[in-house]
Amino acid sequence: MFTWISNNIGTIIICAVLIAIVTAIIFSMIKKKKQGKSVVCSCGNCKHCAMSGSCHKQ
């Protein structure tokens, strides 16, 4: 078991970092959604966007 871990330590670390990044993104999206902010749009200039009505309540 220890040999397998030592042979794959790089892959294990990269997977752990990717899981941490995805988890942070998901928690950030949940936090923004609870605050009533748009999860999709972050540009702040949605007047010209065809989908502005779906992500911003007017």
HTML snippet that shows the backbone in 3Dmol.js (N, CA, C, O; Angstrom):
<script src="https://3Dmol.org/build/3Dmol-min.js"></script>
<div id="view" style="width:600px;height:400px;position:relative"></div>
<script>
const pdb = `
ATOM      1  N   MET A   1       0.828  -1.193   0.000  1.00  0.00           N
ATOM      2  CA  MET A   1       0.000   0.000   0.000  1.00  0.00           C
ATOM      3  C   MET A   1       0.877   1.263   0.000  1.00  0.00           C
ATOM      4  O   MET A   1       0.634   2.195  -0.767  1.00  0.00           O
ATOM      5  N   PHE A   2       1.897   1.280   0.869  1.00  0.00           N
ATOM      6  CA  PHE A   2       2.777   2.438   0.929  1.00  0.00           C
ATOM      7  C   PHE A   2       3.533   2.629  -0.378  1.00  0.00           C
ATOM      8  O   PHE A   2       3.780   3.763  -0.789  1.00  0.00           O
ATOM      9  N   THR A   3       3.895   1.553  -1.024  1.00  0.00           N
ATOM     10  CA  THR A   3       4.589   1.631  -2.304  1.00  0.00           C
ATOM     11  C   THR A   3       3.690   2.249  -3.363  1.00  0.00           C
ATOM     12  O   THR A   3       4.137   3.076  -4.157  1.00  0.00           O
ATOM     13  N   TRP A   4       2.434   1.853  -3.374  1.00  0.00           N
ATOM     14  CA  TRP A   4       1.482   2.410  -4.344  1.00  0.00           C
ATOM     15  C   TRP A   4       1.320   3.905  -4.121  1.00  0.00           C
ATOM     16  O   TRP A   4       1.305   4.680  -5.077  1.00  0.00           O
ATOM     17  N   ILE A   5       1.198   4.319  -2.850  1.00  0.00           N
ATOM     18  CA  ILE A   5       1.053   5.744  -2.541  1.00  0.00           C
ATOM     19  C   ILE A   5       2.303   6.506  -2.971  1.00  0.00           C
ATOM     20  O   ILE A   5       2.195   7.574  -3.573  1.00  0.00           O
ATOM     21  N   SER A   6       3.473   5.980  -2.677  1.00  0.00           N
ATOM     22  CA  SER A   6       4.704   6.684  -3.049  1.00  0.00           C
ATOM     23  C   SER A   6       4.892   6.735  -4.565  1.00  0.00           C
ATOM     24  O   SER A   6       5.481   7.687  -5.078  1.00  0.00           O
ATOM     25  N   ASN A   7       4.409   5.740  -5.279  1.00  0.00           N
ATOM     26  CA  ASN A   7       4.508   5.754  -6.742  1.00  0.00           C
ATOM     27  C   ASN A   7       3.527   6.732  -7.378  1.00  0.00           C
ATOM     28  O   ASN A   7       3.773   7.221  -8.480  1.00  0.00           O
ATOM     29  N   ASN A   8       2.423   7.022  -6.701  1.00  0.00           N
ATOM     30  CA  ASN A   8       1.374   7.866  -7.268  1.00  0.00           C
ATOM     31  C   ASN A   8       1.169   9.162  -6.498  1.00  0.00           C
ATOM     32  O   ASN A   8       0.102   9.766  -6.605  1.00  0.00           O
ATOM     33  N   ILE A   9       2.150   9.609  -5.727  1.00  0.00           N
ATOM     34  CA  ILE A   9       1.991  10.796  -4.891  1.00  0.00           C
ATOM     35  C   ILE A   9       1.696  12.050  -5.721  1.00  0.00           C
ATOM     36  O   ILE A   9       0.914  12.898  -5.291  1.00  0.00           O
ATOM     37  N   GLY A  10       2.300  12.180  -6.886  1.00  0.00           N
ATOM     38  CA  GLY A  10       2.031  13.342  -7.741  1.00  0.00           C
ATOM     39  C   GLY A  10       0.589  13.389  -8.198  1.00  0.00           C
ATOM     40  O   GLY A  10      -0.038  14.448  -8.173  1.00  0.00           O
ATOM     41  N   THR A  11       0.064  12.264  -8.611  1.00  0.00           N
ATOM     42  CA  THR A  11      -1.328  12.186  -9.046  1.00  0.00           C
ATOM     43  C   THR A  11      -2.271  12.451  -7.883  1.00  0.00           C
ATOM     44  O   THR A  11      -3.287  13.126  -8.048  1.00  0.00           O
ATOM     45  N   ILE A  12      -1.945  11.928  -6.720  1.00  0.00           N
ATOM     46  CA  ILE A  12      -2.786  12.123  -5.538  1.00  0.00           C
ATOM     47  C   ILE A  12      -2.827  13.596  -5.153  1.00  0.00           C
ATOM     48  O   ILE A  12      -3.894  14.119  -4.831  1.00  0.00           O
ATOM     49  N   ILE A  13      -1.687  14.266  -5.183  1.00  0.00           N
ATOM     50  CA  ILE A  13      -1.637  15.690  -4.831  1.00  0.00           C
ATOM     51  C   ILE A  13      -2.408  16.523  -5.842  1.00  0.00           C
ATOM     52  O   ILE A  13      -3.164  17.413  -5.451  1.00  0.00           O
ATOM     53  N   ILE A  14      -2.238  16.259  -7.119  1.00  0.00           N
ATOM     54  CA  ILE A  14      -2.958  17.009  -8.151  1.00  0.00           C
ATOM     55  C   ILE A  14      -4.461  16.804  -8.018  1.00  0.00           C
ATOM     56  O   ILE A  14      -5.227  17.759  -8.142  1.00  0.00           O
ATOM     57  N   CYS A  15      -4.890  15.582  -7.768  1.00  0.00           N
ATOM     58  CA  CYS A  15      -6.324  15.310  -7.578  1.00  0.00           C
ATOM     59  C   CYS A  15      -6.863  16.047  -6.362  1.00  0.00           C
ATOM     60  O   CYS A  15      -7.966  16.591  -6.408  1.00  0.00           O
ATOM     61  N   ALA A  16      -6.102  16.072  -5.277  1.00  0.00           N
ATOM     62  CA  ALA A  16      -6.531  16.774  -4.068  1.00  0.00           C
ATOM     63  C   ALA A  16      -6.665  18.272  -4.325  1.00  0.00           C
ATOM     64  O   ALA A  16      -7.618  18.900  -3.864  1.00  0.00           O
ATOM     65  N   VAL A  17      -5.713  18.846  -5.059  1.00  0.00           N
ATOM     66  CA  VAL A  17      -5.773  20.275  -5.383  1.00  0.00           C
ATOM     67  C   VAL A  17      -6.976  20.571  -6.273  1.00  0.00           C
ATOM     68  O   VAL A  17      -7.682  21.552  -6.044  1.00  0.00           O
ATOM     69  N   LEU A  18      -7.219  19.743  -7.279  1.00  0.00           N
ATOM     70  CA  LEU A  18      -8.369  19.952  -8.161  1.00  0.00           C
ATOM     71  C   LEU A  18      -9.689  19.825  -7.406  1.00  0.00           C
ATOM     72  O   LEU A  18     -10.615  20.602  -7.639  1.00  0.00           O
ATOM     73  N   ILE A  19      -9.780  18.861  -6.514  1.00  0.00           N
ATOM     74  CA  ILE A  19     -10.993  18.706  -5.707  1.00  0.00           C
ATOM     75  C   ILE A  19     -11.195  19.934  -4.826  1.00  0.00           C
ATOM     76  O   ILE A  19     -12.325  20.398  -4.671  1.00  0.00           O
ATOM     77  N   ALA A  20     -10.123  20.469  -4.246  1.00  0.00           N
ATOM     78  CA  ALA A  20     -10.224  21.669  -3.416  1.00  0.00           C
ATOM     79  C   ALA A  20     -10.684  22.872  -4.235  1.00  0.00           C
ATOM     80  O   ALA A  20     -11.501  23.661  -3.760  1.00  0.00           O
ATOM     81  N   ILE A  21     -10.177  23.023  -5.446  1.00  0.00           N
ATOM     82  CA  ILE A  21     -10.571  24.145  -6.308  1.00  0.00           C
ATOM     83  C   ILE A  21     -12.040  24.038  -6.695  1.00  0.00           C
ATOM     84  O   ILE A  21     -12.771  25.024  -6.611  1.00  0.00           O
ATOM     85  N   VAL A  22     -12.479  22.869  -7.112  1.00  0.00           N
ATOM     86  CA  VAL A  22     -13.883  22.675  -7.498  1.00  0.00           C
ATOM     87  C   VAL A  22     -14.798  22.909  -6.303  1.00  0.00           C
ATOM     88  O   VAL A  22     -15.855  23.524  -6.446  1.00  0.00           O
ATOM     89  N   THR A  23     -14.407  22.427  -5.129  1.00  0.00           N
ATOM     90  CA  THR A  23     -15.208  22.637  -3.923  1.00  0.00           C
ATOM     91  C   THR A  23     -15.309  24.122  -3.596  1.00  0.00           C
ATOM     92  O   THR A  23     -16.388  24.597  -3.241  1.00  0.00           O
ATOM     93  N   ALA A  24     -14.217  24.859  -3.706  1.00  0.00           N
ATOM     94  CA  ALA A  24     -14.234  26.294  -3.440  1.00  0.00           C
ATOM     95  C   ALA A  24     -15.137  27.027  -4.427  1.00  0.00           C
ATOM     96  O   ALA A  24     -15.855  27.947  -4.036  1.00  0.00           O
ATOM     97  N   ILE A  25     -15.112  26.639  -5.681  1.00  0.00           N
ATOM     98  CA  ILE A  25     -15.978  27.260  -6.690  1.00  0.00           C
ATOM     99  C   ILE A  25     -17.441  26.991  -6.375  1.00  0.00           C
ATOM    100  O   ILE A  25     -18.271  27.896  -6.464  1.00  0.00           O
ATOM    101  N   ILE A  26     -17.762  25.764  -6.010  1.00  0.00           N
ATOM    102  CA  ILE A  26     -19.151  25.415  -5.698  1.00  0.00           C
ATOM    103  C   ILE A  26     -19.632  26.188  -4.480  1.00  0.00           C
ATOM    104  O   ILE A  26     -20.739  26.727  -4.496  1.00  0.00           O
ATOM    105  N   PHE A  27     -18.818  26.255  -3.413  1.00  0.00           N
ATOM    106  CA  PHE A  27     -19.223  27.006  -2.228  1.00  0.00           C
ATOM    107  C   PHE A  27     -19.377  28.489  -2.537  1.00  0.00           C
ATOM    108  O   PHE A  27     -20.268  29.142  -1.994  1.00  0.00           O
ATOM    109  N   SER A  28     -18.521  29.031  -3.402  1.00  0.00           N
ATOM    110  CA  SER A  28     -18.635  30.432  -3.800  1.00  0.00           C
ATOM    111  C   SER A  28     -19.942  30.680  -4.552  1.00  0.00           C
ATOM    112  O   SER A  28     -20.607  31.691  -4.330  1.00  0.00           O
ATOM    113  N   MET A  29     -20.307  29.758  -5.437  1.00  0.00           N
ATOM    114  CA  MET A  29     -21.557  29.891  -6.185  1.00  0.00           C
ATOM    115  C   MET A  29     -22.761  29.804  -5.252  1.00  0.00           C
ATOM    116  O   MET A  29     -23.724  30.554  -5.412  1.00  0.00           O
ATOM    117  N   ILE A  30     -22.716  28.899  -4.284  1.00  0.00           N
ATOM    118  CA  ILE A  30     -23.814  28.769  -3.324  1.00  0.00           C
ATOM    119  C   ILE A  30     -23.933  30.035  -2.489  1.00  0.00           C
ATOM    120  O   ILE A  30     -25.042  30.512  -2.246  1.00  0.00           O
ATOM    121  N   LYS A  31     -22.808  30.585  -2.047  1.00  0.00           N
ATOM    122  CA  LYS A  31     -22.811  31.809  -1.244  1.00  0.00           C
ATOM    123  C   LYS A  31     -23.401  32.975  -2.034  1.00  0.00           C
ATOM    124  O   LYS A  31     -24.218  33.731  -1.507  1.00  0.00           O
ATOM    125  N   LYS A  32     -22.991  33.126  -3.297  1.00  0.00           N
ATOM    126  CA  LYS A  32     -23.528  34.198  -4.134  1.00  0.00           C
ATOM    127  C   LYS A  32     -25.022  34.024  -4.358  1.00  0.00           C
ATOM    128  O   LYS A  32     -25.769  35.002  -4.335  1.00  0.00           O
ATOM    129  N   LYS A  33     -25.464  32.795  -4.572  1.00  0.00           N
ATOM    130  CA  LYS A  33     -26.881  32.524  -4.811  1.00  0.00           C
ATOM    131  C   LYS A  33     -27.700  32.873  -3.573  1.00  0.00           C
ATOM    132  O   LYS A  33     -28.790  33.432  -3.698  1.00  0.00           O
ATOM    133  N   LYS A  34     -27.197  32.554  -2.379  1.00  0.00           N
ATOM    134  CA  LYS A  34     -27.906  32.874  -1.138  1.00  0.00           C
ATOM    135  C   LYS A  34     -27.979  34.375  -0.902  1.00  0.00           C
ATOM    136  O   LYS A  34     -28.929  34.860  -0.287  1.00  0.00           O
ATOM    137  N   GLN A  35     -26.981  35.119  -1.388  1.00  0.00           N
ATOM    138  CA  GLN A  35     -26.965  36.567  -1.242  1.00  0.00           C
ATOM    139  C   GLN A  35     -27.818  37.254  -2.303  1.00  0.00           C
ATOM    140  O   GLN A  35     -27.981  38.474  -2.281  1.00  0.00           O
ATOM    141  N   GLY A  36     -28.359  36.472  -3.226  1.00  0.00           N
ATOM    142  CA  GLY A  36     -29.202  37.025  -4.271  1.00  0.00           C
ATOM    143  C   GLY A  36     -28.437  37.566  -5.458  1.00  0.00           C
ATOM    144  O   GLY A  36     -29.020  38.212  -6.329  1.00  0.00           O
ATOM    145  N   LYS A  37     -27.157  37.315  -5.507  1.00  0.00           N
ATOM    146  CA  LYS A  37     -26.348  37.778  -6.629  1.00  0.00           C
ATOM    147  C   LYS A  37     -26.426  36.774  -7.764  1.00  0.00           C
ATOM    148  O   LYS A  37     -26.801  35.618  -7.568  1.00  0.00           O
ATOM    149  N   SER A  38     -26.071  37.230  -8.939  1.00  0.00           N
ATOM    150  CA  SER A  38     -26.061  36.350 -10.096  1.00  0.00           C
ATOM    151  C   SER A  38     -24.848  35.435 -10.031  1.00  0.00           C
ATOM    152  O   SER A  38     -23.730  35.885  -9.781  1.00  0.00           O
ATOM    153  N   VAL A  39     -25.076  34.168 -10.255  1.00  0.00           N
ATOM    154  CA  VAL A  39     -23.990  33.193 -10.239  1.00  0.00           C
ATOM    155  C   VAL A  39     -23.296  33.154 -11.591  1.00  0.00           C
ATOM    156  O   VAL A  39     -22.097  32.883 -11.665  1.00  0.00           O
ATOM    157  N   VAL A  40     -24.029  33.419 -12.650  1.00  0.00           N
ATOM    158  CA  VAL A  40     -23.509  33.277 -14.001  1.00  0.00           C
ATOM    159  C   VAL A  40     -22.751  34.516 -14.447  1.00  0.00           C
ATOM    160  O   VAL A  40     -21.656  34.407 -14.997  1.00  0.00           O
ATOM    161  N   CYS A  41     -23.309  35.670 -14.221  1.00  0.00           N
ATOM    162  CA  CYS A  41     -22.755  36.914 -14.747  1.00  0.00           C
ATOM    163  C   CYS A  41     -21.875  37.595 -13.710  1.00  0.00           C
ATOM    164  O   CYS A  41     -22.283  37.779 -12.563  1.00  0.00           O
ATOM    165  N   SER A  42     -20.686  37.962 -14.108  1.00  0.00           N
ATOM    166  CA  SER A  42     -19.811  38.704 -13.204  1.00  0.00           C
ATOM    167  C   SER A  42     -19.215  39.932 -13.886  1.00  0.00           C
ATOM    168  O   SER A  42     -18.345  40.599 -13.325  1.00  0.00           O
ATOM    169  N   CYS A  43     -19.680  40.227 -15.086  1.00  0.00           N
ATOM    170  CA  CYS A  43     -19.078  41.330 -15.834  1.00  0.00           C
ATOM    171  C   CYS A  43     -19.613  42.684 -15.387  1.00  0.00           C
ATOM    172  O   CYS A  43     -18.904  43.685 -15.491  1.00  0.00           O
ATOM    173  N   GLY A  44     -20.837  42.738 -14.896  1.00  0.00           N
ATOM    174  CA  GLY A  44     -21.410  43.988 -14.447  1.00  0.00           C
ATOM    175  C   GLY A  44     -21.962  44.847 -15.568  1.00  0.00           C
ATOM    176  O   GLY A  44     -22.525  45.907 -15.294  1.00  0.00           O
ATOM    177  N   ASN A  45     -21.827  44.441 -16.802  1.00  0.00           N
ATOM    178  CA  ASN A  45     -22.312  45.217 -17.933  1.00  0.00           C
ATOM    179  C   ASN A  45     -23.181  44.315 -18.794  1.00  0.00           C
ATOM    180  O   ASN A  45     -22.757  43.866 -19.858  1.00  0.00           O
ATOM    181  N   CYS A  46     -24.398  44.052 -18.331  1.00  0.00           N
ATOM    182  CA  CYS A  46     -25.254  43.086 -19.017  1.00  0.00           C
ATOM    183  C   CYS A  46     -26.343  43.738 -19.867  1.00  0.00           C
ATOM    184  O   CYS A  46     -27.237  43.052 -20.362  1.00  0.00           O
ATOM    185  N   LYS A  47     -26.275  45.039 -20.036  1.00  0.00           N
ATOM    186  CA  LYS A  47     -27.312  45.709 -20.824  1.00  0.00           C
ATOM    187  C   LYS A  47     -27.376  45.177 -22.248  1.00  0.00           C
ATOM    188  O   LYS A  47     -28.455  45.072 -22.830  1.00  0.00           O
ATOM    189  N   HIS A  48     -26.238  44.848 -22.795  1.00  0.00           N
ATOM    190  CA  HIS A  48     -26.162  44.436 -24.190  1.00  0.00           C
ATOM    191  C   HIS A  48     -26.271  42.932 -24.377  1.00  0.00           C
ATOM    192  O   HIS A  48     -26.242  42.447 -25.508  1.00  0.00           O
ATOM    193  N   CYS A  49     -26.396  42.197 -23.299  1.00  0.00           N
ATOM    194  CA  CYS A  49     -26.461  40.744 -23.370  1.00  0.00           C
ATOM    195  C   CYS A  49     -27.892  40.303 -23.665  1.00  0.00           C
ATOM    196  O   CYS A  49     -28.840  40.833 -23.084  1.00  0.00           O
ATOM    197  N   ALA A  50     -28.047  39.345 -24.557  1.00  0.00           N
ATOM    198  CA  ALA A  50     -29.376  38.848 -24.906  1.00  0.00           C
ATOM    199  C   ALA A  50     -30.020  38.088 -23.759  1.00  0.00           C
ATOM    200  O   ALA A  50     -31.245  37.979 -23.709  1.00  0.00           O
ATOM    201  N   MET A  51     -29.232  37.565 -22.845  1.00  0.00           N
ATOM    202  CA  MET A  51     -29.750  36.775 -21.727  1.00  0.00           C
ATOM    203  C   MET A  51     -29.840  37.576 -20.430  1.00  0.00           C
ATOM    204  O   MET A  51     -30.012  36.984 -19.364  1.00  0.00           O
ATOM    205  N   SER A  52     -29.730  38.894 -20.487  1.00  0.00           N
ATOM    206  CA  SER A  52     -29.711  39.694 -19.263  1.00  0.00           C
ATOM    207  C   SER A  52     -30.999  39.568 -18.461  1.00  0.00           C
ATOM    208  O   SER A  52     -30.976  39.706 -17.238  1.00  0.00           O
ATOM    209  N   GLY A  53     -32.109  39.312 -19.116  1.00  0.00           N
ATOM    210  CA  GLY A  53     -33.374  39.154 -18.403  1.00  0.00           C
ATOM    211  C   GLY A  53     -33.443  37.888 -17.581  1.00  0.00           C
ATOM    212  O   GLY A  53     -34.206  37.821 -16.617  1.00  0.00           O
ATOM    213  N   SER A  54     -32.669  36.888 -17.938  1.00  0.00           N
ATOM    214  CA  SER A  54     -32.723  35.628 -17.201  1.00  0.00           C
ATOM    215  C   SER A  54     -31.817  35.621 -15.977  1.00  0.00           C
ATOM    216  O   SER A  54     -32.058  34.849 -15.049  1.00  0.00           O
ATOM    217  N   CYS A  55     -30.795  36.447 -15.945  1.00  0.00           N
ATOM    218  CA  CYS A  55     -29.918  36.424 -14.774  1.00  0.00           C
ATOM    219  C   CYS A  55     -30.074  37.644 -13.883  1.00  0.00           C
ATOM    220  O   CYS A  55     -29.528  37.662 -12.780  1.00  0.00           O
ATOM    221  N   HIS A  56     -30.797  38.656 -14.320  1.00  0.00           N
ATOM    222  CA  HIS A  56     -31.026  39.842 -13.502  1.00  0.00           C
ATOM    223  C   HIS A  56     -32.515  40.128 -13.436  1.00  0.00           C
ATOM    224  O   HIS A  56     -33.186  40.249 -14.461  1.00  0.00           O
ATOM    225  N   LYS A  57     -33.018  40.233 -12.220  1.00  0.00           N
ATOM    226  CA  LYS A  57     -34.431  40.592 -12.042  1.00  0.00           C
ATOM    227  C   LYS A  57     -34.569  42.094 -12.253  1.00  0.00           C
ATOM    228  O   LYS A  57     -33.818  42.890 -11.689  1.00  0.00           O
ATOM    229  N   GLN A  58     -35.545  42.461 -13.077  1.00  0.00           N
ATOM    230  CA  GLN A  58     -35.714  43.889 -13.376  1.00  0.00           C
ATOM    231  C   GLN A  58     -36.984  44.416 -12.780  1.00  0.00           C
ATOM    232  O   GLN A  58     -37.292  45.599 -12.930  1.00  0.00           O
TER     233      GLN A  58
END
`;
const viewer = $3Dmol.createViewer("view");
viewer.addModel(pdb, "pdb");
viewer.setStyle({}, {cartoon: {color: "spectrum"}});
viewer.zoomTo();
viewer.render();
</script>
